[in-house]
Amino acid sequence: MKTQRQIIFHEHYFTDFYLELSGKVQEKIEYVFKILRTVQNVPKKFLDHLTGTDGLYEKRIEFESNIYRIFCCFDKGNLVVLFNGFQKKTQKTPKNEIELALKLKDEYFNSKKQKK
């Protein structure tokens, strides 16, 4: 049986980022989504945990000479929640992008608690 994860978006940040990208980059992101949905142990090349972030992961996309990152977390095992994305232009991941992702992650889990 194939692993089947569901991918959802929290807020509009990822969608805004995605819609600004070229069609070829969007295709590459869709390819990585397919891997995330169906592969049990996703290679670190595509998904890696960010150290010191309490459950925040980074989806990695490389296209031509550009690098893109999308922050996400897991919820209830097979649910992947996407937050923000950006084009990486420096060696280090920008701190403000990590802070935004952590804020969105907190918002997501807080909104779930309030719905109960």
C-alpha atoms as one frame of an Amber mdcrd trajectory, in Angstrom:
protein
   0.000   0.000   0.000   1.325   3.450  -0.918   1.793   6.148   1.676  -0.847
   8.803   1.140  -0.319  12.120   2.848  -2.679  15.034   2.479  -1.186  18.482
   1.895  -3.027  21.604   3.054  -2.109  25.284   3.137  -2.361  27.492   6.222
  -3.268  31.064   5.330  -2.268  32.535   1.965   1.527  32.776   2.192   2.391
  29.647   0.243  -0.232  30.306  -2.433   1.001  33.879  -2.932   4.564  32.594
  -3.306   3.563  29.755  -5.647   1.538  31.932  -8.020   4.523  34.239  -8.607
   6.736  31.368  -9.836   7.266  30.260 -13.421   5.382  27.239 -14.720   8.556
  25.123 -14.739   9.256  25.852 -11.066   5.621  25.099 -10.210   5.996  21.734
 -11.999   9.070  20.932  -9.909   7.191  21.846  -6.722   4.322  19.560  -7.799
   6.858  16.775  -8.340   8.170  17.219  -4.790   4.560  17.261  -3.513   4.000
  13.913  -5.239   7.033  12.474  -3.450   5.821  13.898  -0.139   2.357  12.379
  -0.663   3.499   8.904  -1.697   6.978   8.060  -0.370   7.127   6.612   3.147
  10.650   7.881   3.954  11.087  11.119   2.022  14.783  11.720   1.206  16.471
  14.636   2.994  17.152  16.077  -0.436  13.443  16.998  -0.555  12.412  17.348
   3.101  14.471  18.020   6.200  13.753  18.922   9.809  15.024  22.337  10.886
  17.096  21.917  14.026  15.781  23.797  17.067  12.364  24.564  15.591  10.111
  22.037  17.327   8.610  20.197  14.378   9.218  22.636  11.533  10.346  21.082
   8.258  11.777  22.549   5.099  10.720  21.276   1.654  13.631  21.689  -0.712
  13.272  22.438  -4.391  16.148  23.069  -6.776  15.504  24.185 -10.314  18.280
  25.180 -12.680  20.558  27.324 -10.486  17.780  28.470  -8.120  16.904  27.097
  -4.710  13.427  27.339  -3.196  12.288  26.470   0.320   8.808  25.820   1.677
   8.204  25.481   5.407   5.764  22.906   6.691   4.917  20.633   9.606   3.107
  17.358  10.120  -0.229  17.115  11.888  -1.800  13.787  12.841   0.763  11.754
  10.942  -0.432  11.960   7.342  -1.425  15.627   7.194   1.209  18.060   5.937
   0.549  21.749   6.612   2.377  24.231   4.357   3.204  27.702   5.593   5.461
  30.090   3.650   7.901  29.712   0.798  10.759  31.754  -0.607  13.638  31.690
  -3.049  16.864  31.102  -1.181  19.564  33.552  -2.254  22.112  33.112   0.537
  23.843  30.149   2.178  21.876  30.557   5.406  18.100  30.386   5.583  16.857
  33.920   6.371  15.877  34.230  10.029  12.758  36.267   9.209  11.434  33.417
   7.015  11.947  30.903   9.840  10.268  33.268  12.322   7.284  33.707   9.995
   6.963  29.933   9.578   7.090  29.386  13.354   4.457  32.107  13.869   2.191
  30.499  11.249   2.718  27.071  12.798   1.659  28.428  16.205  -1.372  30.128
  14.627  -2.385  26.879  12.932  -2.259  24.776  16.102  -3.889  27.527  18.209
  -6.771  27.822  15.731  -7.263  24.039  15.932  -7.474  24.236  19.738 -10.044
  27.040  19.564 -12.274  25.010  17.227 -12.575  22.204  19.779
